[in-house]
Amino acid sequence: MRIGHRTAESVEYTHEIPSFGLGVFLMSEQGECRSACLAALAAGYTHIDTARAYSNEHEVGEALKEAGVDRENVFITTKLRRMHATGFEEVLEHCQKSLEYLDTDYIDLYLVHAPPEDSDHREPVWKGMEHCLEQGWVKAIGVSNYGAHHLAAMREYATYLPAVNQIEINPWLQRPELRAATESVGAKVMAYSPLARGQKLEDPDLINVANRLGCTPAQVAIKFCHDLGCITIPKSSRADRIVENIASLDVDISGEMGAIEAMECGYISGWDPTSEP
């Protein structure tokens, strides 16, 4: 999948992003993230999604070195922590910190983790992100947890509109309007928590679909997000689940899309800055 940035004149797609990856949220025990990344790389993953707030960027970097993979063959997404999103200089400082922790010369995709709580900070923060892009420290920039109104406001101050908006998407939270708003600024949707943090895997409707398809409920939910056209980043630290998750790409759910779409209930499993002012 190609991503890029819309300007006032055009949309320029400049960077390839794997449409499937490993999320490493909440992997804070020593060695947990490193082991998960090694298992994912061994299973054929080429995209790892981390964040400064996860306190495990250094283990992602360690795993890349230990696996011996070429840096250009692995796509790394990381995020500017919300508490650090307060101004132009702060963005530059913390981008450099992430580069240091990851032990890499560049970040493939750098996201603002959530809309800065002080709306006056949003423009200078994005200008800092654009500077990181222009310096070549990052290959693409985007946002996470931005609502349609946040994206609309960016049109007033952004030279480069975001390449990605990373939001919670799953069968119980499908967000067609926000997906459309994201695409309207030239951005791709990245789906986090495609399993609703595991809170809905006992949903009988999901289980019935999985039984009809001969796969696991998790595979149904993951493939649904992927088939919506979302970059999909399920989280797991277990090697067997990491393998199971990527195998979901081989599951054909086309005959069950109506049944899965009917599971929509507006269920939010985590935080939701998209609804903030």
C-alpha positions in Angstrom: 0.0 0.0 0.0 1.3 3.5 -0.9 1.0 6.4 1.5 1.9 10.0 1.0 0.8 13.6 1.8 -1.8 15.8 0.3 -0.8 19.4 -0.2 -2.8 22.3 -1.6 -1.8 21.3 -5.1 -1.9 17.5 -5.2 -1.5 14.2 -3.4 2.0 12.7 -3.7 2.3 9.0 -2.8 5.9 8.4 -1.9 6.3 5.5 0.5 5.2 1.8 0.6 3.7 0.7 3.9 2.9 -3.0 4.6 -0.8 -3.4 5.2 -0.3 -5.8 8.1 1.9 -5.5 11.2 2.6 -6.2 14.8 1.4 -3.8 17.5 3.5 -3.8 20.7 1.2 -1.8 23.0 1.5 -2.8 26.7 4.6 -4.9 26.2 6.5 -3.4 29.1 8.0 -6.4 30.8 11.7 -6.7 30.1 12.4 -8.7 27.0 8.7 -9.1 26.1 8.6 -6.7 23.2 12.0 -7.9 21.8 10.8 -11.5 21.9 7.5 -10.6 20.2 9.3 -8.7 17.5 11.7 -11.6 16.9 8.8 -14.0 16.6 7.0 -11.6 14.2 10.0 -11.1 12.0 10.5 -14.9 11.9 6.8 -15.3 10.9 7.2 -12.9 8.0 6.0 -9.6 9.4 7.6 -6.6 7.9 5.9 -3.8 9.9 6.2 -3.1 13.7 4.1 -0.4 15.4 5.4 1.0 18.6 5.3 4.4 20.4 7.2 6.4 22.9 4.5 5.9 25.4 4.9 2.1 25.3 8.5 2.4 26.7 9.7 -0.3 24.4 11.2 1.4 21.3 14.6 0.3 22.4 13.5 -3.4 22.4 12.2 -2.9 18.8 15.7 -1.7 17.8 17.3 -4.5 19.7 15.2 -7.1 17.8 16.0 -5.7 14.4 19.7 -6.0 15.2 19.4 -9.5 16.7 17.3 -10.7 13.7 19.9 -9.4 11.3 17.3 -8.0 8.9 18.1 -5.2 6.6 16.6 -2.0 7.9 15.0 -1.1 4.6 13.0 -4.4 4.7 11.2 -3.5 8.0 8.7 -0.7 8.3 8.8 1.0 11.7 5.9 3.2 13.0 6.3 5.1 16.2 4.5 8.0 17.9 5.0 11.3 19.6 3.8 10.9 23.1 0.8 13.1 23.9 2.5 14.7 26.9 5.4 15.7 24.6 3.1 17.2 22.0 3.4 20.8 23.2 5.4 22.7 20.6 7.6 22.8 17.6 10.9 22.3 19.4 9.5 19.5 21.6 8.6 17.5 18.5 12.1 17.7 17.2 13.6 16.8 20.5 11.4 13.7 21.0 11.7 12.6 17.4 15.5 12.5 18.0 14.9 10.5 21.2 12.9 7.9 19.3 15.6 7.6 16.7 18.1 7.1 19.5 16.0 4.4 21.2 15.2 2.6 18.0 18.9 2.9 17.0 18.0 3.7 13.5 18.8 6.5 11.0 15.1 7.1 10.1 11.5 6.3 11.1 9.2 5.1 8.4 6.1 6.6 9.9 5.9 9.1 12.8 2.5 9.8 14.3 1.1 12.4 16.7 -0.3 9.9 19.3 -3.5 11.9 19.9 -4.6 15.5 19.3 -2.7 17.8 21.7 -5.0 18.6 24.6 -4.3 22.3 24.3 -5.7 23.2 20.9 -3.1 26.1 20.6 -0.4 23.4 20.5 -1.8 21.6 17.5 -0.4 23.8 14.7 3.1 24.2 16.1 3.2 20.4 16.8 2.3 19.6 13.3 4.8 22.1 11.9 7.4 20.2 14.0 6.3 17.0 12.4 6.6 18.6 8.9 10.1 19.7 9.8 11.0 16.1 10.8 9.7 15.0 7.4 11.6 17.7 5.5 14.8 16.8 7.3 14.5 13.2 6.3 14.4 12.0 9.9 11.1 10.4 9.1 9.7 9.1 5.7 6.1 9.9 6.4 4.0 11.7 9.1 0.5 11.2 10.4 -1.8 11.2 13.3 -3.5 8.8 15.7 -6.9 9.1 17.4 -7.9 12.2 15.4 -11.6 12.8 14.8 -13.1 14.2 11.6 -13.2 17.7 13.1 -9.5 17.5 14.1 -8.6 16.5 10.5 -10.8 19.3 9.1 -9.0 21.8 11.2 -5.6 20.6 9.9 -6.5 21.9 6.5 -6.1 25.5 7.8 -2.5 25.0 9.0 -0.9 22.0 7.4 1.5 22.2 4.5 1.4 18.4 4.3 -1.8 16.7 5.4 -1.3 13.4 7.3 -0.5 10.2 5.5 -2.2 8.0 8.1 -4.8 8.3 10.8 -4.5 5.4 13.3 -7.8 4.7 15.1 -9.6 1.9 16.8 -11.4 -0.2 14.2 -13.0 -3.6 14.7 -16.3 -5.4 13.9 -18.0 -3.7 16.9 -16.6 -0.2 16.0 -16.5 0.2 12.3 -16.5 4.1 12.0 -17.5 4.5 8.4 -17.8 8.3 8.7 -14.3 8.7 10.3 -12.8 6.4 7.8 -14.3 8.5 5.0 -13.0 11.7 6.6 -9.6 10.2 6.9 -9.6 9.3 3.2 -10.8 12.8 2.3 -7.5 14.3 3.4 -5.5 11.8 1.4 -4.7 9.6 4.4 -4.9 5.9 5.0 -6.7 4.3 8.0 -4.6 2.2 10.3 -6.7 0.0 12.5 -5.5 -0.6 16.1 -7.3 -2.9 18.5 -8.9 -5.0 15.7 -9.7 -7.5 18.5 -11.2 -4.9 20.8 -8.4 -5.7 23.2 -9.8 -9.2 23.4 -13.0 -8.0 25.1 -15.3 -9.3 22.4 -13.7 -12.6 21.3 -16.5 -14.5 23.1 -19.2 -12.7 21.0 -21.4 -15.6 19.9 -22.0 -14.0 16.5 -18.3 -13.8 15.9 -17.8 -17.4 17.0 -20.6 -18.5 14.6 -18.9 -16.8 11.7 -15.5 -18.4 12.7 -17.1 -21.8 12.9 -18.7 -21.5 9.4 -15.3 -20.4 8.0 -13.2 -22.9 9.9 -10.9 -20.3 11.4 -10.6 -18.6 14.8 -12.7 -15.7 16.0 -9.6 -13.5 16.2 -8.8 -14.3 12.5 -12.3 -13.2 11.5 -12.0 -9.8 13.3 -8.5 -9.2 12.0 -9.3 -10.0 8.4 -12.4 -7.8 8.6 -10.3 -4.8 9.3 -7.8 -5.7 6.6 -10.6 -6.2 4.1 -12.1 -2.8 4.9 -8.8 -1.5 3.4 -7.2 -0.6 6.8 -3.6 -1.1 7.6 -4.1 -3.6 10.5 -1.8 -4.1 13.5 -3.0 -6.7 15.9 -1.0 -6.9 19.2 0.3 -10.1 20.6 3.4 -11.1 22.6 2.7 -14.9 22.1 4.6 -16.5 19.2 1.7 -18.9 18.4 -0.8 -16.0 18.3 1.6 -13.9 16.2 1.6 -16.7 13.6 -2.2 -17.2 13.9 -2.8 -13.5 13.3 -0.8 -13.2 10.1 -2.5 -16.4 8.9 -5.7 -14.5 9.0 -4.7 -12.9 5.7 -5.4 -16.2 4.0 -9.0 -16.4 5.4 -11.7 -15.6 2.8 -14.5 -13.7 4.7 -16.2 -12.3 1.6 -19.3 -14.4 2.1 -19.7 -13.3 5.7 -19.2 -9.6 5.4 -22.9 -8.8 6.0 -22.9 -10.9 9.2 -19.7 -9.2 10.5 -21.0 -5.7 9.6 -24.1 -6.4 11.6 -22.0 -6.7 14.8 -21.5 -2.9 14.8 -22.5 -1.5 18.2 -20.2 1.5 18.7 -18.2 -0.4 21.3 -15.0 1.4 22.3 -12.5 -0.8 24.1 -9.9 1.8 25.0 -9.6 5.6 25.1 -11.3 7.8 22.5 -9.6 11.1 21.9 -11.4 11.3 18.5 -14.5 12.7 20.4 -12.6 15.4 22.3 -12.9 19.1 21.3 
